[in-house]
Amino acid sequence: MEAWVFDLDNTLYPAEIDLFSQIDVRISDYIAKLLDIGRDAARAKQKEFYRDYGTTLRGLMMEHRIDPDDFLAYVHDIDYSPVKPDPALGTAISRLPGRKFIFTNGDRPHAERTAAALGISDHFEDIFDIVAAGLLPKPNLETYQTFIAKTGVAPARAAMFEDLPRNLVVPHKLGMRTALIVPKETREVFREEWEMEGHDAPHVDFVTGNLAGFLEGVLGAIDA
């Protein structure tokens, strides 16, 4: 492999840290204020946008023409203290041969703060965020094509790590090896029932509940 591509939220840090849950709450608050509706209705609308458009942001842009910068700043105004340094993960990533990228539907400031808290910032060549993608999120084909065009990554010589099965469909079709990160290897980590769809489909080459351990195994195979 010449390139290693990592999703951010619930991939580079374990889902049980619940960092993304803070973002989830702030997204619901944003919708409730924007549409002047109750919290339950806002959350239902949030999940509807997420399912139909790939991100809630995309749905709000398409249907309500919101300012994406305002949205991204608001929802990522969270407490990063639950994220602790992960030396084992940092060491494993640093030893991977080739180029390393973060590829996220979040924005660069959020990715930078999260990577810094994990202690892994120095191991990545670049962050490809939702702004670099033209605000078109994964799993859209065009988003992956933009990533490839901007980075020069050859899909057939790249691996992608994600916590959502649907975000691995396109990478697999493009020729990437794919790994699904499922903490504790239980169905309960998925936030919505539909998000489980495809977790055992052919477009998922590997499934692991321990990213650092999986990468150590990859490194062992490379060394051998």
C-alpha positions in Angstrom: 0.0 0.0 0.0 1.2 3.5 -0.8 -1.6 5.5 0.9 -3.6 5.0 4.1 -6.9 7.0 4.4 -8.7 7.4 7.7 -12.1 8.7 8.6 -12.0 10.8 11.7 -15.0 10.5 14.0 -15.6 7.1 15.6 -12.7 5.8 13.6 -9.4 7.4 14.8 -10.9 7.5 18.3 -13.3 4.9 19.8 -17.0 5.6 19.7 -17.3 5.0 23.5 -15.5 8.3 24.0 -18.7 9.9 22.9 -17.1 13.0 21.4 -19.4 12.8 18.4 -22.4 12.6 20.7 -21.7 16.2 21.7 -21.7 17.2 18.0 -24.9 15.3 17.6 -26.6 17.3 20.3 -25.5 20.6 18.9 -26.8 19.7 15.5 -30.2 19.1 17.0 -30.0 22.4 18.8 -29.1 24.2 15.6 -32.0 22.8 13.8 -34.4 23.5 16.6 -33.4 27.1 16.6 -33.3 27.5 12.9 -36.7 26.0 12.3 -38.3 27.0 15.6 -39.4 23.5 16.4 -39.1 21.2 19.4 -36.1 19.1 20.2 -37.7 15.8 19.3 -38.9 17.1 15.9 -35.5 18.7 15.3 -33.7 15.4 16.0 -36.1 13.6 13.6 -35.4 16.1 10.9 -31.6 15.9 11.6 -31.6 12.1 11.1 -33.8 12.5 8.0 -31.2 14.9 6.4 -28.3 12.6 7.5 -29.9 9.6 5.9 -31.0 11.3 2.6 -28.0 13.7 2.0 -25.0 12.0 3.7 -24.7 14.8 6.3 -27.2 17.0 8.1 -25.3 20.0 6.8 -25.9 19.0 3.1 -29.7 18.7 3.8 -29.8 22.1 5.5 -28.0 23.7 2.6 -30.2 22.1 0.0 -33.5 22.7 1.7 -32.9 25.8 3.8 -29.8 27.5 2.3 -28.0 27.9 5.5 -24.5 29.4 5.9 -22.2 26.3 6.1 -19.4 28.1 8.0 -21.9 29.2 10.7 -23.2 25.6 11.0 -19.7 24.0 11.2 -18.5 26.5 13.8 -21.6 26.0 15.9 -21.7 22.2 15.9 -18.0 21.8 16.5 -17.9 24.1 19.5 -17.4 21.1 21.9 -15.3 19.9 24.8 -12.3 17.8 23.5 -11.1 16.8 26.9 -12.6 13.3 26.7 -10.1 12.5 23.9 -6.9 11.3 25.4 -3.5 10.6 23.7 -3.3 7.2 22.0 0.5 6.4 21.8 -0.2 2.9 20.4 -2.2 4.3 17.6 0.3 7.0 16.9 3.1 4.6 16.7 1.2 2.2 14.4 0.3 5.0 12.0 3.8 6.5 12.0 5.2 3.1 11.0 2.9 2.6 8.0 4.8 2.9 4.8 3.6 5.6 2.4 1.3 8.6 2.7 -1.4 9.1 5.4 -4.5 11.2 5.2 -7.6 12.1 7.3 -10.7 12.1 5.1 -13.7 13.5 7.1 -17.2 14.9 6.6 -16.3 17.3 9.4 -14.2 20.4 9.0 -10.5 20.9 9.2 -10.5 22.7 12.6 -12.4 19.9 14.2 -10.1 17.3 12.7 -7.0 19.2 13.8 -8.2 19.6 17.4 -9.2 15.9 17.6 -5.9 14.7 16.1 -3.9 17.0 18.4 -5.8 15.5 21.4 -5.0 12.0 20.2 -1.3 13.0 19.8 -1.3 11.9 16.1 -1.2 15.2 14.2 2.3 14.8 12.9 1.7 11.4 11.3 -0.6 12.8 8.5 0.3 14.5 5.3 -3.0 16.3 5.0 -6.6 16.5 6.1 -9.3 16.4 3.4 -12.4 17.9 5.0 -15.9 18.7 4.0 -14.8 22.2 2.7 -12.1 20.7 0.5 -14.8 18.4 -0.9 -16.9 21.4 -1.9 -19.4 20.6 0.9 -20.4 17.4 -0.8 -20.0 14.6 1.7 -19.2 10.9 1.6 -20.6 8.6 0.4 -21.0 10.6 -2.9 -18.8 9.3 -5.7 -17.7 12.9 -6.6 -16.3 13.4 -3.2 -13.9 10.5 -3.5 -13.0 11.6 -7.0 -12.2 15.0 -5.7 -10.0 13.5 -2.9 -8.1 11.4 -5.5 -7.6 14.3 -7.8 -6.3 16.6 -5.1 -4.1 14.1 -3.4 -2.9 12.0 -6.3 -3.7 8.8 -4.4 -3.9 5.7 -6.6 -7.0 3.8 -5.3 -5.5 0.4 -6.2 -2.6 1.1 -3.9 -4.6 2.6 -1.0 -6.6 1.4 2.0 -9.5 3.2 3.6 -10.7 3.0 7.2 -14.3 3.9 8.2 -16.9 3.4 10.8 -19.8 3.5 8.4 -20.3 0.7 5.9 -22.0 2.9 3.3 -18.9 5.1 3.1 -16.8 2.2 2.0 -18.9 1.3 -1.0 -17.3 3.7 -3.4 -13.7 3.2 -2.2 -14.1 -0.5 -2.8 -15.5 0.0 -6.3 -12.6 2.3 -7.0 -10.2 -0.4 -6.0 -9.2 0.5 -2.4 -8.9 -2.1 0.3 -11.5 -1.3 2.9 -11.6 -1.8 6.7 -14.7 -1.2 8.9 -14.0 0.0 12.4 -16.7 -1.5 14.7 -15.7 -0.8 18.4 -16.2 -3.8 20.6 -17.4 -5.6 17.5 -21.1 -5.3 18.5 -24.1 -4.1 16.6 -24.9 -1.6 19.5 -22.3 0.8 18.3 -24.3 1.9 15.4 -26.5 4.9 16.0 -29.3 4.0 13.7 -30.7 0.7 12.4 -30.1 1.6 8.8 -26.5 2.4 9.5 -25.9 -1.4 10.1 -26.7 -2.1 6.5 -23.7 -3.4 4.6 -21.5 -4.2 7.5 -21.0 -7.7 6.3 -21.2 -6.9 2.5 -18.5 -7.7 0.0 -17.4 -4.1 -0.1 -16.0 -4.4 3.4 -12.7 -6.3 3.2 -11.9 -6.3 6.9 -13.8 -5.6 10.2 -12.0 -4.7 13.4 -12.8 -3.4 16.8 -9.3 -2.3 17.5 -7.7 0.0 15.0 -4.2 0.2 16.6 -4.2 -3.6 16.9 -5.3 -4.1 13.4 -2.6 -1.8 12.1 0.0 -3.7 14.2 -1.1 -6.8 12.4 -0.8 -5.1 9.0 2.7 -4.0 9.9 3.6 -7.5 11.0 2.5 -8.8 7.7 4.5 -6.2 5.8 7.6 -6.9 7.8 7.2 -10.6 7.2 
